[in-house]
Amino acid sequence: MLKTIAMIPARYEASRFPGKLMQDLCGKPVIVRTYEAAVATGLFEEVYIVTDSDKIEKVIQEHGGKAIRSLKEHECGSDRIAEAVAPMDIDIVVNVQGDEPFTNAADMARVLEVYKGDDAHMIDLASIMTPMSRLEEINNPNNVKVIVDQNDFALYFSRAAIPYPRDMEAGVTYYKHKGIYAFRKQAIMDFAQLPMRPLEASEKIECIRYLEYGRSIKMVRSETPALGIDTVADLEEARKIFVSRA
């Protein structure tokens, strides 16, 4: 049986919405809501926040969670996780984005299931995509889009609307990339040693690095809408969802 843990990288500063992980989400900070959602899935031997922030470390510990402090400065969440898991005896590490408090057990179970499939030996990491239909979603650069081959291996990720809709009758489904990644430990350790290349630098999408170096990303389809908190408007929408579920 594969030993699996979850890591939630949590940087206090964010270019689009500084301090968003500490914003109140119906009585608890966003990062605490995300941590609790990951624990509640029951899929992981351990769940950790990995952070460079005193504030985030303190609030997680106050809510009974486990936090690991980053020893170095990091450009992205995968680098932060690689440092934290280096000494750990694990097989799979799931990177849960700190600004995705609606991450659910069904999605996480699906992304882990790929490591039991016939093509598991071909997979370096797995992630989730969900369909989009509204043009404002498709054209929003905060929504990372993904295109896949016939076996659902990722071909490319972009903040642009891909594919370009030259033929509106082609029947293309647009997919949004959800912020869950399940890495083999060796894949994420390799990632941290590979220098960033121009495509990743341009798009600011870290999983492009894997594609640029020829690694395989298996995408899993989900019908659950994705809601990451990138803006104040996203936070307000998240609050409405929490209230409706209470």
C-alpha positions as CSV (number, residue, x, y, z in Angstrom):
1,M,0.0,0.0,0.0
2,L,1.3,3.4,-1.0
3,K,2.1,5.7,2.0
4,T,0.4,9.0,1.2
5,I,0.4,12.4,2.9
6,A,-1.0,15.8,2.1
7,M,1.0,19.0,2.1
8,I,-0.5,22.5,1.9
9,P,2.0,25.1,0.9
10,A,1.1,28.4,2.5
11,R,2.9,31.7,1.6
12,Y,1.5,34.7,3.4
13,E,2.2,37.1,0.6
14,A,0.2,36.8,-2.7
15,S,0.6,39.1,-5.7
16,R,-3.1,39.2,-6.5
17,F,-4.6,39.1,-3.0
18,P,-2.0,39.7,-0.2
19,G,-2.7,37.9,3.0
20,K,-5.6,36.0,1.5
21,L,-4.9,32.8,3.4
22,M,-5.5,34.6,6.7
23,Q,-8.8,36.2,5.6
24,D,-11.9,35.3,7.6
25,L,-14.0,32.6,6.0
26,C,-17.1,32.3,8.2
27,G,-15.3,32.3,11.6
28,K,-11.9,30.7,10.6
29,P,-9.0,31.8,8.3
30,V,-9.1,30.4,4.8
31,I,-5.9,28.3,5.4
32,V,-7.6,26.7,8.4
33,R,-10.7,25.8,6.4
34,T,-8.4,24.2,3.7
35,Y,-6.4,22.3,6.3
36,E,-9.6,21.0,7.9
37,A,-11.1,20.0,4.6
38,A,-8.0,17.9,3.8
39,V,-8.0,16.2,7.2
40,A,-11.7,15.5,6.9
41,T,-11.2,13.4,3.7
42,G,-9.6,10.6,5.8
43,L,-7.3,9.7,2.9
44,F,-3.9,10.7,4.4
45,E,-1.6,9.4,7.0
46,E,-0.7,13.0,7.8
47,V,-1.6,16.5,6.7
48,Y,0.8,19.4,7.1
49,I,0.9,23.1,6.4
50,V,4.3,24.1,5.1
51,T,4.9,27.8,5.4
52,D,7.3,30.7,5.7
53,S,4.9,32.7,7.9
54,D,4.8,33.1,11.7
55,K,1.1,34.1,11.4
56,I,0.1,31.0,9.5
57,E,2.2,28.6,11.6
58,K,0.6,30.1,14.8
59,V,-3.0,29.9,13.6
60,I,-2.7,26.3,12.3
61,Q,-1.2,25.2,15.7
62,E,-3.9,27.1,17.6
63,H,-6.5,24.9,15.7
64,G,-4.6,21.7,16.4
65,G,-2.9,21.4,13.1
66,K,0.6,20.5,12.1
67,A,2.9,23.1,10.5
68,I,6.4,22.8,9.0
69,R,8.5,25.9,8.6
70,S,10.4,26.4,5.3
71,L,14.1,26.8,5.8
72,K,14.7,28.6,2.5
73,E,12.9,31.1,0.2
74,H,10.9,29.4,-2.5
75,E,9.5,30.5,-5.9
76,C,6.6,28.0,-5.8
77,G,4.6,25.6,-3.7
78,S,6.2,22.5,-5.2
79,D,9.7,23.7,-4.2
80,R,8.4,24.4,-0.7
81,I,7.0,20.9,-0.5
82,A,10.1,19.2,-1.9
83,E,12.2,20.7,1.0
84,A,9.7,19.5,3.6
85,V,9.3,15.9,2.3
86,A,13.0,15.3,1.6
87,P,13.6,13.4,4.9
88,M,10.2,11.6,4.9
89,D,9.6,7.9,4.0
90,I,6.6,8.3,1.8
91,D,5.4,7.2,-1.7
92,I,2.9,9.9,-2.7
93,V,2.5,13.5,-1.6
94,V,-0.6,15.4,-2.4
95,N,-0.2,19.2,-2.9
96,V,-3.4,20.9,-1.8
97,Q,-3.6,24.6,-2.7
98,G,-4.0,26.7,0.5
99,D,-6.7,28.9,-1.2
100,E,-9.0,26.0,-2.1
101,P,-11.1,25.4,1.0
102,F,-13.7,23.4,-1.0
103,T,-11.4,20.6,-1.8
104,N,-13.4,17.4,-1.3
105,A,-12.8,13.7,-0.6
106,A,-14.2,12.4,-3.9
107,D,-11.8,14.5,-6.0
108,M,-8.8,13.5,-3.8
109,A,-9.8,9.8,-4.0
110,R,-10.0,10.0,-7.8
111,V,-6.6,11.6,-8.2
112,L,-5.0,9.0,-6.0
113,E,-6.8,6.1,-7.8
114,V,-4.7,6.7,-10.9
115,Y,-1.7,5.2,-9.1
116,K,-3.6,1.8,-9.1
117,G,-4.4,1.9,-12.8
118,D,-2.9,0.1,-15.8
119,D,-0.8,3.1,-16.8
120,A,0.4,4.0,-13.3
121,H,4.0,3.3,-14.3
122,M,3.8,6.1,-16.8
123,I,2.6,8.8,-14.3
124,D,4.9,11.2,-12.6
125,L,2.1,13.3,-11.1
126,A,-1.7,13.5,-11.3
127,S,-4.1,16.4,-11.1
128,I,-7.8,17.4,-11.6
129,M,-9.7,19.3,-14.2
130,T,-13.3,20.4,-14.3
131,P,-15.3,21.6,-17.3
132,M,-16.1,25.3,-17.9
133,S,-18.9,26.7,-20.0
134,R,-19.1,30.4,-19.3
135,L,-17.0,32.7,-21.4
136,E,-16.1,34.9,-18.5
137,E,-14.6,31.8,-16.8
138,I,-12.8,30.6,-19.9
139,N,-11.3,34.0,-20.6
140,N,-10.3,34.8,-17.0
141,P,-6.5,34.5,-16.6
142,N,-6.8,33.6,-13.0
143,N,-8.4,30.3,-14.2
144,V,-5.6,28.0,-15.5
145,K,-6.8,26.0,-18.5
146,V,-5.5,22.5,-19.5
147,I,-5.7,20.5,-22.7
148,V,-5.2,16.8,-22.7
149,D,-4.6,13.9,-25.2
150,Q,-7.1,11.0,-25.7
151,N,-5.8,9.3,-22.6
152,D,-6.1,12.4,-20.4
153,F,-2.4,13.1,-20.2
154,A,-1.8,16.9,-20.1
155,L,-0.5,18.5,-23.3
156,Y,-0.3,22.1,-22.0
157,F,-1.6,24.5,-19.3
158,S,-2.3,28.2,-19.9
159,R,-3.9,31.3,-18.5
160,A,-5.1,31.9,-22.0
161,A,-8.2,30.3,-23.5
162,I,-6.9,27.1,-25.0
163,P,-7.7,25.8,-27.5
164,Y,-8.4,29.0,-29.5
165,P,-12.0,28.7,-30.7
166,R,-11.5,29.3,-34.4
167,D,-14.2,26.7,-35.1
168,M,-17.1,27.3,-32.7
169,E,-18.8,24.1,-34.0
170,A,-15.9,21.8,-33.1
171,G,-17.5,20.7,-29.8
172,V,-14.5,21.5,-27.6
173,T,-14.9,21.2,-23.8
174,Y,-12.8,23.8,-21.9
175,Y,-11.2,22.5,-18.7
176,K,-10.1,24.4,-15.6
177,H,-7.2,23.0,-13.7
178,K,-8.0,22.5,-10.0
179,G,-5.3,23.0,-7.4
180,I,-4.7,19.4,-6.4
181,Y,-1.6,17.5,-7.4
182,A,-0.5,14.0,-6.4
183,F,3.2,13.5,-6.9
184,R,5.4,10.5,-6.6
185,K,8.0,11.6,-4.1
186,Q,10.9,11.2,-6.6
187,A,9.0,13.4,-9.1
188,I,8.7,16.3,-6.7
189,M,12.3,15.9,-5.6
190,D,13.4,16.0,-9.2
191,F,11.3,19.1,-9.8
192,A,13.1,21.1,-7.2
193,Q,16.4,20.4,-8.9
194,L,15.2,21.4,-12.4
195,P,15.7,25.1,-13.4
196,M,12.6,27.1,-14.5
197,R,12.3,27.4,-18.2
198,P,10.7,30.2,-20.3
199,L,7.2,28.7,-20.7
200,E,6.8,28.3,-16.9
201,A,8.3,31.8,-16.3
202,S,5.9,33.4,-18.8
203,E,2.7,31.7,-17.6
204,K,3.6,31.4,-13.9
205,I,2.2,27.9,-13.9
206,E,4.6,25.5,-12.1
207,C,3.3,22.2,-13.6
208,I,4.5,23.5,-17.0
209,R,8.0,22.7,-15.8
210,Y,7.1,19.0,-15.7
211,L,6.0,19.1,-19.3
212,E,9.0,21.1,-20.5
213,Y,11.2,18.3,-19.0
214,G,9.2,15.5,-20.6
215,R,7.4,14.3,-17.5
216,S,3.8,12.9,-17.6
217,I,0.8,14.5,-15.9
218,K,-2.3,12.4,-15.7
219,M,-5.5,14.6,-15.5
220,V,-8.6,13.3,-13.8
221,R,-12.0,14.6,-14.8
222,S,-14.3,16.1,-12.1
223,E,-17.7,17.6,-12.3
224,T,-17.3,19.5,-9.1
225,P,-16.9,23.2,-9.8
226,A,-13.6,24.7,-8.8
227,L,-13.4,27.7,-6.5
228,G,-10.0,29.0,-5.6
229,I,-9.7,32.3,-3.7
230,D,-7.7,34.6,-5.9
231,T,-9.6,37.9,-5.4
232,V,-11.9,39.6,-2.9
233,A,-14.8,38.7,-5.1
234,D,-13.8,35.0,-4.8
235,L,-13.7,35.3,-1.0
236,E,-17.2,36.8,-0.9
237,E,-18.5,33.9,-3.1
238,A,-16.8,31.4,-0.8
239,R,-18.6,33.0,2.2
240,K,-21.9,32.6,0.5
241,I,-21.2,28.9,-0.2
242,F,-20.3,28.3,3.5
243,V,-23.4,30.0,4.7
244,S,-25.6,28.0,2.3
245,R,-24.1,24.7,3.6
246,A,-24.4,25.6,7.2
